[in-house]
Amino acid sequence: MGKRTKILYGIESAGGGSLKHLVYLVTKLSKEKFEITVIYSNARNEDIRIQLDDIKNRGVNLIHHSMSRNIHLLKDIKSLFYLLKFINKSKFDIVHAHSSKAGFLFRLAAYLKGVERIFYTPHCFYFQSSEGIKKRIFIFFEKILATLSTKIIVSESEYRAAIDNKITKDSKLEVINNAISFEMYKKNNQIRQTLMKYNIKEGNFIVGSIGRLSLQKDWETYIYTANEVLKKYPRTVFLIVGSGEQEKELRRLIIELDLESKIKLTGYVTDIHNIYGIIDVFVSTSLWEGLPYVFLEAMQYKKAIVATNSTNQNMIFSNDNAYLCPVKDYKYISRKIISLIEDKQLAKRMGEKGRELLERKYSFELFAKKHLKLYN
């Protein structure tokens, strides 16, 4: 066996779509060709630890190093010196950073230590969530770090954000959309048991949304949307699937609106295929997104999608598998959901069109092949 290419992956946010993306990527790369190390920050729940174990069991060198999610000068400087020492000792051929904080620390450390190939996958640029002076500061740093990068790997919507904000020249941007491996997703064959678990009657129209309970997802708009729909169709049930820092305030809002029996917070769900098995429509009210895996999963399970057109989501979907809505416009979003309640065959057709689009545009084989081409 010849000399293997040494790759260091860095990820601050050990959870959600960014970790799923990394798991897909490292488990696809040949152990004969690549020697892989992953440095990650804190794992948020048990399911994530299972994914990390899966990476480790495939021969990946997995290292925990706690990084501050927010800007913290002292902690960030300590992390930078840790990475400088680590990269200097291990002599990597490639450093590939995932998410904004790791994108800053790993790219800078790799550049200072003379790593020849430096890649960055933002999983939604941080400036996409900011306004005013804060946004200008984040754009400035992205521009500086782009000069240190060999390639920045983006989804189509992130590509447009990078070009519109003049982050870097077109030739440094590589569009590789997220993708899912169909065989990794179980069939949803426990519908009755799942309905019983969440105390939902058979025949109810079920709307679902999945994600971290954070400001980004704008759950307040989702709850007000539910309130509007329920005025006309009180037998509808809304699911909020996930955990996070906003849980208490979301529960308070649900109680204020007297919707405890209609909006169900499930907490974090490991067997997510069971959720997709019972919902009729997938809804996202996010303020910003890249190409989240929940969209691809909804398409995998043939669910119609209603989503805010927060950051060029119109580049993700075709015209016939999703309704795109203005951000925070809960009345507009509710009207689109009502139209699907009133025409269930339309919802079914939209789900089928979404699956066709997924197979055509978000191929896992293409995802892996494009990364391999960059690395080789």
C-alpha positions as CSV (number, residue, x, y, z in Angstrom):
1,M,0.0,0.0,0.0
2,G,1.4,3.4,-1.0
3,K,1.5,6.6,1.1
4,R,-2.0,7.6,2.2
5,T,-3.2,11.2,1.9
6,K,-3.6,12.6,5.5
7,I,-6.8,14.6,6.0
8,L,-7.8,16.6,9.1
9,Y,-11.5,17.4,9.4
10,G,-12.6,20.0,12.0
11,I,-16.1,20.6,13.2
12,E,-17.3,22.8,16.1
13,S,-21.0,21.9,16.0
14,A,-21.1,18.2,16.7
15,G,-24.7,17.8,15.8
16,G,-27.4,18.4,13.2
17,G,-26.8,18.4,9.5
18,S,-23.1,19.4,9.6
19,L,-22.2,16.2,11.5
20,K,-24.4,14.1,9.3
21,H,-22.6,15.6,6.3
22,L,-19.3,14.7,7.8
23,V,-20.3,11.2,8.7
24,Y,-21.4,10.5,5.1
25,L,-18.2,11.9,3.8
26,V,-15.6,10.2,5.9
27,T,-17.3,6.8,5.8
28,K,-17.3,6.9,2.0
29,L,-13.5,7.7,1.7
30,S,-11.2,4.7,1.1
31,K,-9.1,3.7,4.2
32,E,-6.5,2.5,1.7
33,K,-6.1,5.9,0.2
34,F,-6.8,8.3,3.1
35,E,-5.7,8.5,6.7
36,I,-8.4,10.5,8.4
37,T,-8.5,12.5,11.6
38,V,-11.6,14.3,12.9
39,I,-11.4,16.9,15.7
40,Y,-14.9,17.7,17.0
41,S,-16.4,19.8,19.8
42,N,-19.1,18.8,22.3
43,A,-21.6,16.1,21.3
44,R,-25.1,17.3,22.1
45,N,-27.0,14.0,22.6
46,E,-26.7,10.2,22.6
47,D,-27.6,9.8,18.9
48,I,-24.7,12.1,18.0
49,R,-22.3,9.9,20.1
50,I,-23.6,6.9,18.2
51,Q,-22.6,8.7,14.9
52,L,-19.2,9.6,16.3
53,D,-18.7,5.9,17.3
54,D,-19.6,4.9,13.8
55,I,-16.8,7.2,12.4
56,K,-14.4,5.8,14.9
57,N,-15.3,2.2,14.1
58,R,-14.3,2.8,10.5
59,G,-10.7,3.5,11.4
60,V,-10.9,7.3,11.8
61,N,-8.8,9.0,14.4
62,L,-11.5,10.8,16.5
63,I,-10.3,13.5,18.8
64,H,-12.4,15.7,21.1
65,H,-11.4,19.3,21.7
66,S,-13.9,21.7,23.2
67,M,-14.4,24.9,21.1
68,S,-16.5,27.9,22.1
69,R,-19.6,28.1,19.8
70,N,-19.7,31.9,20.2
71,I,-16.9,34.3,19.8
72,H,-14.7,34.1,23.0
73,L,-11.3,35.7,22.5
74,L,-9.4,33.7,25.2
75,K,-10.9,30.3,24.4
76,D,-10.5,30.9,20.6
77,I,-6.8,31.8,21.1
78,K,-6.3,28.6,23.2
79,S,-8.0,26.5,20.5
80,L,-5.9,28.1,17.8
81,F,-2.6,27.3,19.6
82,Y,-3.9,23.7,20.2
83,L,-4.5,23.3,16.4
84,L,-1.2,24.9,15.5
85,K,0.6,22.3,17.7
86,F,-1.5,19.4,16.5
87,I,-1.1,20.2,12.7
88,N,2.6,20.8,13.1
89,K,3.1,17.4,14.7
90,S,0.9,15.4,12.3
91,K,1.9,17.0,8.9
92,F,-1.5,16.9,7.1
93,D,-1.9,17.0,3.3
94,I,-5.4,18.4,3.6
95,V,-7.3,20.3,6.2
96,H,-11.1,20.5,5.7
97,A,-13.1,22.7,8.1
98,H,-16.9,22.5,8.6
99,S,-19.1,25.3,10.0
100,S,-18.1,28.9,10.8
101,K,-16.1,28.6,14.0
102,A,-14.1,25.6,12.8
103,G,-13.8,27.4,9.5
104,F,-12.0,30.3,11.2
105,L,-9.7,28.3,13.5
106,F,-8.8,25.4,11.3
107,R,-8.2,27.4,8.1
108,L,-6.0,29.9,10.0
109,A,-4.0,27.2,11.7
110,A,-3.6,25.2,8.5
111,Y,-2.4,28.3,6.6
112,L,0.1,29.3,9.3
113,K,1.5,25.7,9.3
114,G,1.9,25.6,5.5
115,V,-0.8,23.0,4.7
116,E,-1.1,23.0,0.9
117,R,-4.8,22.2,0.5
118,I,-7.3,23.9,2.7
119,F,-11.1,23.4,2.2
120,Y,-14.1,24.9,3.9
121,T,-17.7,23.9,4.0
122,P,-19.7,26.6,5.8
123,H,-23.1,24.8,6.3
124,C,-24.6,28.3,5.9
125,F,-22.4,31.3,6.2
126,Y,-22.6,33.0,9.6
127,F,-23.2,36.4,8.0
128,Q,-26.4,35.1,6.5
129,S,-28.0,35.3,9.9
130,S,-26.7,38.8,10.8
131,E,-27.5,42.4,10.0
132,G,-25.8,45.8,10.1
133,I,-22.3,46.1,11.5
134,K,-22.3,42.6,12.7
135,K,-22.9,41.3,9.2
136,R,-20.2,43.5,7.7
137,I,-17.7,42.2,10.3
138,F,-18.5,38.6,9.5
139,I,-18.3,39.3,5.7
140,F,-14.9,40.9,6.2
141,F,-13.5,37.9,8.0
142,E,-14.9,35.5,5.4
143,K,-13.2,37.5,2.7
144,I,-9.9,37.3,4.5
145,L,-10.1,33.6,5.2
146,A,-11.2,32.9,1.6
147,T,-7.8,34.0,0.5
148,L,-6.3,31.3,2.6
149,S,-8.6,28.6,1.2
150,T,-8.0,26.3,-1.8
151,K,-11.8,25.9,-2.3
152,I,-15.0,26.8,-0.4
153,I,-17.6,24.1,-0.8
154,V,-21.1,25.4,-0.9
155,S,-24.7,24.6,-1.7
156,E,-26.4,26.5,-4.5
157,S,-28.0,29.0,-2.1
158,E,-24.6,29.5,-0.3
159,Y,-23.0,30.1,-3.7
160,R,-25.4,32.9,-4.4
161,A,-24.8,34.4,-1.0
162,A,-21.0,34.3,-1.5
163,I,-21.2,35.9,-4.9
164,D,-23.7,38.6,-3.8
165,N,-21.5,39.5,-0.9
166,K,-18.3,39.3,-2.9
167,I,-16.7,36.8,-0.5
168,T,-14.4,35.4,-3.2
169,K,-14.1,34.9,-6.9
170,D,-16.2,32.3,-8.6
171,S,-13.3,30.0,-9.3
172,K,-12.7,29.4,-5.5
173,L,-16.3,28.2,-5.0
174,E,-17.2,24.6,-5.6
175,V,-20.9,23.7,-5.6
176,I,-21.5,20.3,-3.9
177,N,-25.0,20.0,-2.7
178,N,-25.8,17.9,0.4
179,A,-27.0,14.4,-0.4
180,I,-28.4,11.5,1.5
181,S,-27.7,7.8,1.1
182,F,-31.0,6.1,0.7
183,E,-30.0,2.8,2.2
184,M,-29.2,4.6,5.5
185,Y,-32.9,5.6,6.0
186,K,-35.3,3.1,7.4
187,K,-38.8,2.5,6.2
188,N,-41.5,4.1,8.4
189,N,-43.4,0.9,9.4
190,Q,-44.5,1.9,12.9
191,I,-47.2,4.4,12.1
192,R,-49.8,3.2,14.5
193,Q,-47.3,2.9,17.4
194,T,-46.0,6.4,16.7
195,L,-49.4,7.9,16.7
196,M,-50.2,6.2,20.0
197,K,-46.9,7.4,21.5
198,Y,-47.8,11.1,20.8
199,N,-51.5,10.6,21.6
200,I,-52.6,11.5,18.0
201,K,-55.8,10.0,16.6
202,E,-55.7,8.2,13.2
203,G,-57.1,10.4,10.5
204,N,-55.8,13.7,11.9
205,F,-53.8,15.8,9.4
206,I,-50.3,16.1,10.8
207,V,-47.9,18.9,10.2
208,G,-44.3,18.4,11.3
209,S,-41.1,20.5,11.6
210,I,-37.7,19.2,12.7
211,G,-34.7,21.1,14.0
212,R,-32.9,22.6,17.0
213,L,-35.1,24.7,19.2
214,S,-33.1,27.9,18.5
215,L,-33.8,31.4,17.1
216,Q,-32.6,30.4,13.6
217,K,-35.7,28.1,13.2
218,D,-38.2,30.9,14.2
219,W,-40.5,28.5,16.1
220,E,-42.6,31.5,17.2
221,T,-43.8,31.9,13.6
222,Y,-44.4,28.2,13.4
223,I,-46.6,28.3,16.5
224,Y,-48.6,31.3,15.2
225,T,-49.0,29.5,11.9
226,A,-50.4,26.6,13.7
227,N,-52.8,28.9,15.6
228,E,-54.1,30.2,12.3
229,V,-54.6,26.8,10.7
230,L,-56.3,25.4,13.8
231,K,-59.0,28.2,13.7
232,K,-60.2,26.6,10.4
233,Y,-59.1,23.0,10.9
234,P,-59.1,22.2,14.6
235,R,-58.3,18.5,14.0
236,T,-54.9,19.3,12.7
237,V,-51.9,18.4,14.8
238,F,-48.5,20.2,14.7
239,L,-45.3,18.5,15.8
240,I,-42.1,20.3,16.9
241,V,-39.3,17.7,16.8
242,G,-36.0,18.6,18.5
243,S,-34.4,20.0,21.6
244,G,-32.6,23.2,22.4
245,E,-32.3,26.4,24.4
246,Q,-35.7,27.8,23.5
247,E,-37.8,24.9,24.8
248,K,-39.2,26.7,27.9
249,E,-40.2,29.8,26.1
250,L,-41.9,27.9,23.3
251,R,-43.9,25.9,25.9
252,R,-45.0,29.1,27.5
253,L,-46.2,30.5,24.2
254,I,-48.1,27.3,23.4
255,I,-49.8,27.5,26.8
256,E,-50.6,31.2,26.3
257,L,-52.4,30.3,23.1
258,D,-54.1,27.3,24.7
259,L,-52.7,24.9,22.2
260,E,-51.1,22.2,24.4
261,S,-53.2,19.5,22.9
262,K,-52.6,20.6,19.3
263,I,-48.9,21.5,19.2
264,K,-46.7,18.7,20.6
265,L,-43.0,19.1,21.5
266,T,-41.5,15.7,21.1
267,G,-38.0,16.4,22.3
268,Y,-35.1,14.9,20.4
269,V,-36.1,11.8,18.4
270,T,-33.6,9.1,17.5
271,D,-35.8,7.1,15.1
272,I,-36.7,10.1,12.9
273,H,-38.1,7.8,10.2
274,N,-41.1,7.3,12.5
275,I,-41.8,11.0,12.5
276,Y,-41.7,11.2,8.7
277,G,-44.0,8.2,8.7
278,I,-46.9,10.0,10.3
279,I,-46.6,13.6,9.0
280,D,-48.5,14.8,5.9
281,V,-46.6,18.0,5.4
282,F,-43.1,19.2,6.4
283,V,-42.8,22.9,7.4
284,S,-39.7,25.1,7.9
285,T,-40.0,28.6,9.2
286,S,-36.3,29.2,9.4
287,L,-34.8,32.7,9.2
288,W,-31.8,31.3,7.3
289,E,-30.6,28.0,6.0
290,G,-28.1,26.5,3.6
291,L,-29.3,23.1,2.3
292,P,-30.5,21.4,5.5
293,Y,-30.8,17.6,5.6
294,V,-34.3,17.8,6.9
295,F,-35.4,19.1,3.4
296,L,-33.7,16.1,1.7
297,E,-35.2,13.7,4.3
298,A,-38.7,15.1,3.7
299,M,-38.1,14.6,0.0
300,Q,-36.8,11.1,0.6
301,Y,-40.0,10.2,2.5
302,K,-42.2,11.9,-0.2
303,K,-43.5,14.8,1.9
304,A,-44.8,18.0,0.5
305,I,-42.8,21.0,1.8
306,V,-43.8,24.4,3.0
307,A,-40.7,26.6,3.7
308,T,-39.7,30.2,4.1
309,N,-37.6,31.4,1.2
310,S,-35.1,32.7,3.7
311,T,-31.8,32.3,1.8
312,N,-32.4,31.5,-1.8
313,Q,-34.4,28.4,-1.1
314,N,-35.9,28.8,-4.5
315,M,-32.6,27.4,-5.8
316,I,-33.2,24.1,-4.0
317,F,-36.7,23.2,-5.0
318,S,-38.6,22.8,-8.2
319,N,-41.9,24.6,-8.6
320,D,-44.0,21.5,-8.0
321,N,-42.7,20.0,-4.8
322,A,-42.6,22.9,-2.4
323,Y,-44.4,26.1,-1.4
324,L,-42.0,28.9,-0.6
325,C,-43.2,31.7,1.7
326,P,-42.0,35.1,3.0
327,V,-40.1,34.9,6.3
328,K,-42.2,35.5,9.4
329,D,-45.4,35.7,7.4
330,Y,-47.4,33.2,9.4
331,K,-50.7,34.0,7.7
332,Y,-49.2,33.3,4.2
333,I,-47.6,30.1,5.5
334,S,-50.9,29.0,7.1
335,R,-52.8,29.5,3.8
336,K,-50.4,27.2,2.0
337,I,-50.8,24.5,4.7
338,I,-54.6,24.9,4.5
339,S,-54.5,24.4,0.7
340,L,-52.8,21.0,1.3
341,I,-55.3,20.0,4.0
342,E,-58.0,20.8,1.5
343,D,-56.3,18.9,-1.4
344,K,-54.6,15.8,0.0
345,Q,-53.9,14.5,-3.5
346,L,-52.0,17.7,-4.2
347,A,-49.9,17.1,-1.1
348,K,-49.2,13.5,-2.3
349,R,-48.2,14.6,-5.8
350,M,-45.8,17.3,-4.3
351,G,-44.2,14.6,-2.2
352,E,-43.7,12.3,-5.2
353,K,-42.2,15.2,-7.2
354,G,-39.8,15.9,-4.3
355,R,-38.5,12.3,-4.3
356,E,-38.0,12.5,-8.1
357,L,-36.0,15.8,-7.7
358,L,-33.9,14.2,-4.8
359,E,-32.9,11.3,-7.0
360,R,-32.1,13.5,-9.9
361,K,-30.2,16.4,-8.2
362,Y,-29.0,15.3,-4.8
363,S,-27.3,12.0,-5.6
364,F,-25.0,10.6,-2.9
365,E,-22.7,9.2,-5.5
366,L,-22.2,12.6,-7.1
367,F,-21.6,14.1,-3.6
368,A,-18.8,11.6,-2.9
369,K,-17.3,11.8,-6.4
370,K,-17.0,15.6,-6.3
371,H,-15.2,15.5,-2.9
372,L,-12.8,12.8,-4.1
373,K,-12.0,14.8,-7.2
374,L,-11.1,17.8,-5.1
375,Y,-8.9,15.7,-2.7
376,N,-7.1,13.9,-5.5
